[in-house]
Amino acid sequence: MLKTEEKLKDEINVKDRLENPKLVIIFCTKNSETTIENAISNARQSKYDPDIIVVDGFSTDNTINIAERLERTTVIQQPLKKYPGKGIAMRAGLEEALHGKYSNKKNNLDNANKDNTKSHNRYDLALFLDSDIKNLSRDWVDLLVAPILEEGYDMTRGYYDRHPRDGAVTKLIARPMLEVFFPEARQFKQPLSGEVCAAMKVWDKLIEHNNRSQTPDGWGIDIWFLIETLMSGFKIKEVYMGFKDHTSLDTYREEVGNLRIMAEQVSFTVLNEAVKYNRLDNCRNVEL
């Protein structure tokens, strides 16, 4: 093939990807039987016609059974039984989206013919949504995807109105610590947002080309993704999603002390990142 023909083919492929982007939505879940079906069904109504990956953190209710009966939904299990394990689950979801790591392994065991395995390198974007959201709508998906396709952003992150007692770790830990150690992130209202979309090139860089020993296994993963994306030079847009109603608020609405482990993991994630990027001395500028 002539070089001009190759160039034309590449241009056609790029145009096709922009007009028909391939999106996968990843839900990391545990014991979400009351919300998982509604969340997936509403997300599937997006104009971007997404596939779904559910990463289950060893649920003891009917979450897996419900998810497995929904169309175009791949259900995998978190590879390590650890709690909190959000970072493990998110990493597994991306490895599945990028390479089909877990479903292909299962297919190879179930089928002698490897041609039956899925090809997952077709995705252009991956979007994380929390599985415990009561009011998730297809508009959330469209709002998070559009800036990447139409405005040139590499990542979008949702922010929303919440109950006054919600977001204690964000208000008291995440935002103040970012203000000190990573002031370039001060504009983000909800740095622990679970609604995050990015182009696959971004996820690939964060997951494949970063030292996995630095990737948090637990609650620190959200702020880790934010800091690493910023420090890698990618463009991020925070997108307003309206009001968020989610079941996890019930676990700490009356007792914020239930968030102690999350607060600890978020704190030390920021500190580890500050050490990595030689920002630890920034604390000398804090007035006590």
N, C-alpha and C positions, 0 to 999 in steps of 0.2 A: 504494500500500500504506500502511495506517495505521502510525503510529509504534509502536504496541503490537505489531502484527504483525511489524514489522521487528525489534523488540527480541526477540520470541519466536524468530524465525528465527535471530538471532545466538546466542541461548542454546543452541539446538539444535545449531548448527554447532560451538560451543565444546565442548559435551558429546560430540559425535561425534568431534572431534579428540582429546579426552582418552581416549576409549574405543578409538579406532582411529587412533592416531598414524601419520603418514606419515614414515617414516625412510629416509634414504639414508646409506649407508656409503661413505666415500671412502678408497681405497687409493692412496697416492703410491708409485710403485715404479720400480725400475731393476734389470734383470737378476735377477728373482726367480722364474725358471722352476721352481725346486725347491719353492717354498712358496706361490706365488700361488693355485693351484687349491684347495689344502687350506684356505687362509685364507678365500677367498671362499665356498667350499662350506659351511664350518662357520659363518661369519657369517650366511649366508643361512638357516640353520636357526633363527635367533632367532624368538621368538614375535611379534616386531614386524614380521616379513616384509619386510625391507628391500630396496630397490633398491641397486644397486652402481654406483659410478663409479670407474674406474681411470684415474689420471693417470700416464702413462708418461714417464719421463725419458730417452728415447732409448735404450731397451734394445738390446743387441746379441745377446741370446739369444732364446728362444721365449716370453718373457713375454707379449707382445701377442697372439700366436697363441693361446695358452692362454686368456687372459682373454676374447678375442672370441668364443670358442665357448660360454661360460657364459651361462646365461639371465639376462635382466634385468640385464645388465652393459653399461654404456656405457663405451667405451674412448676416451680422448682423449689427445693428446700435449701434453706440457709446451710452452707457447708460445714459450719462449726456451731455446735450447740453451746452458745454463750449468751448471757444476758447481762447488761445491755449489748446488743449485737447489731445495731442499726448500720454501723460502718461496714460490718461483714456482709450484711444483706445488700446494701447498695453496691458494694464492689462486685458481689456475685451477680446482681442484676445487670451491671454493665458488661461483665465478662460474658454473660449469656447473650446480650444484645450485640456485642462486638464479634463474638466467635462461636456462639451456640455451645459454650463449654459444657453445660450441664445436661441440656436436652440431647445434644449429639452423643454424649457419653452413654446416656440411657438408651438412645436409639441403636447405638452400636452393640449394646448388650442384647437388645431385644430383636435385632434384625441382622442377619449375616451380611446383607447387602448394604454397603455404606452409602449407596446412592440415595437411600431413604433419609439420610440426615439432612437437617435444614441448613440453608445458607443464610447467615445473619449479617453478612457484610453489606446488605442492601440498604440498611437504615442510614438516613441522613441526620436524624435528630433522635435524642432520647429524652424523655420527660419523666421526672419523678413526681408522683402525687401521693399524699398521705391516704391511707386506706380507711381511716376512721372518720373521714369528713362526712357529716350528715347532709350538707347542702351543696355538694360538688356538682357542677354543671358543665356541659360541653363548652360553654363560653370561657371557662378557665383555661381549657386546653388551647382554644383559638387565641386567647389573649397572650399566652406565654410563647406560642410558636411564632406568631406574626412578626415580632420585632427582629427575630433572627433571620427570617426569610426576606423581609421587606426593608429593614433598616440597617442591616449589616452588623447587628450585635452577635456576639459569640455565645452568650449565656443570658437567660432571663431568670428572675427570681420573683416569686409572688410576695406581696405584702397585703395586709387586710385589716379591717376593723375587727376587734376581738373583745370578749368580756373583760371588764376592768381588772379582774383577778387573773387573767390569762397572761402568759408571757413574762413571768417573773424572772426567769434566767436571762431572757433577752434584755430586760430593763436593768437588772441589777448586776449582771456579769458580762454578757457578750458585748453590748454596746459600749459600756465604760472601758473595758479592756481593749477593744479595737481603737477607741479614741486615743488611748495612750500609745499602743504598740504599732498599730496600722492605721494612722489617721486618714489614709487615702480611702478607707472603708467607712468613714464616719457618716456618709450620706445614706447608708443602707439602714432602713427602718427596722427590718426584721432579718438579721443575719443568720438566724437559725431556721429560716423558712424551709418547709418540707416540699414546697412546690418549686421545682427547679428544672429548667429545660436548657439544653446546650447542643450545639452541633457535635457530631460524633468525633470530629478532629479534636475537640476540647476534651471530651471524656477519654479518648484514647491517650492523649498526652498525660492527663492526670492519673490514669490508672496504669497504663503500660510503661510509661517513661519516668515514673516517679518511684522512689524507693519505698517499697511496700511496707517496710518496717516503720515508716513514718505515717502510714495511713491509719487513722484511728479506727478501732473496732466498734466503738460505741457511739455515744451521743456527740462526740466531738467532730464527727464527720461533716456535718453541715457547715460549720464555721471553717473547717479545714478546706473544704471545696471552695468556699468564698475567697479565702486568703490565697490559696494556691492559684486560683484562676486569675485573680488580680495581679499577683506577682509574676505570672507567666505572660502578662501583657495583653490578655484578652479583654474585650469590651463587654461590660455587664450592664443590663438594664433592669431596674426593679419595677414591677408591674402591679398596679393596684387591682385587687381581685374582689373588692366588696367586703362583705361580712363572712367570717369563717366560724362555723359551728362544728366542733369535733368532740368525740366521746372522751378523749384522753384528758380533757379539762376536768372531768368528773373525779379523776384520781387525785387531784391536788387543789380543787376549788376551795376546800375548807382547811387544807393543811399543806402549806407551801413547802414544808419540810420534806415532803415526798419527792421533791425535786433535787434533793441533796446530791445524789450521784450524778445527775445531769449537770448540775452546777460545777461540780468538781471536774468532770471530764471536759467540759467546755473551757474552764479556766486553764487547765493544764495543756490543752490543745493550743490555746493562744500563746501560752508561755513557751511551749516547744517550738512553735513557729517563730516567735520572737528571737529565740536562741538561734534558730536556723538562719534567719535573715539579719542577724546582728542588730536587733532592735531592743535588746534587754536593757540597755542603758537609758532608754526613753523614760523609764520609771523615775529617773532622777529629776525629771521635769515636773513631776506631780507634786502639787502643794499639799502638804499634810497638816 
